[in-house]
Amino acid sequence: MARMELAPLRPWDDFCPGADRFAKPDFADLTKWNNRVISNLMYYQTNYFAVVIVVCLIVGFLNPFGMFLGGTVVSLVFMASVWAGENKTMIKNFKKKNPTLFIIGVMGTSYFLLSLCGGVMVFIFGITFPLLLVLIHASLRLRNMKNRLENKIEGVGLKKSPMGIIMDLLDQQEEKMNKIQDFIEGKLKE
């Protein structure tokens, strides 16, 4: 079994630079927006994990049982969804074509189950809020050439990283890395 490796922690001034490195995504071109999000998720993955851990620790400190329950429920629902996606062709195709809707379905199911246990506030602040922060940053942060090149150069190693594994589970990794490679090769030919 391959050893999991963490991507390097990117400098915080690169992660949160001035406003000139952020822009509203082009909602008309969903493919370009999706590529930006995937590229940023892969490039800044360790920074994103650090942000999520800090928020989870804060919420976990305030409500440890609720955070444990919320994390357990979301993990179990996600694992069940991935298992169903691997064993049911219809779900696998849906997951590959609509990863955002798949995640929304996982989160909606988790929300419903946690509402039965009274853990809605923990779900909102401890689980949904960090994911929303990551999605907003990944959507707004403009990619640079270093980001694109690093994703391609580290492509093989990222397959063994936590974010690479998550992208594989969502059936997004291989296709997006190939698109990044095609883009870079096209730019090099120009």
Steps between C-alpha positions, in 0.01 A plus 500: 500500500631845407603732782286812543691825468387848594547778250715784631340777704490797263613838634210689654579810292448281191186343648345837592670760278362839411158547345654503151544118514130440566221529246141394462480175302342495158164340578430463128798265458449231764786287367750782549363572847516129592860482374590803713346341810665160441836662427486715815381207713798297386757781526391645837377175653719515810399861565134401464546210741662739749206743477246218539689356799514840674125557457421143606721537808324821600155344458622176659626693801162666541296180444723188496223239493306682229811536284588132544143399414492735199835378367395139544166545324651691205782243466259206506262663250794589269644147520158348431453735203842414358433129549164536323673695223751222450239224497211663315563620145227763508641661817856480366400683180310763699796549736742542210281742303367697800757496783354815655149354512644178640668693785181703556310170526751365753481822702118510479474141622748577779302810597178298518659229716661756731174692533351181644773508768479875567842575350400757236709791636811284520434384145466858376801648679728200534453324169322717245673831582858371446396332175334823388817698579706256292254508208486881501879532504548230233238670281632853534879444509646545155742234388847599395746317281686367806174351627433333164855371460520371857176309452641333192845436643362362826216318324634155572578582862167673556321177417632384840405819683182541707343736245604270215324211673186711552508603132536134402201410715301770319632376162654841425877450523607337177277702269598837651872423502477407130326832426773688687764308303327580169479868597870520591604317184287741297661801668849360443428454129389865462 
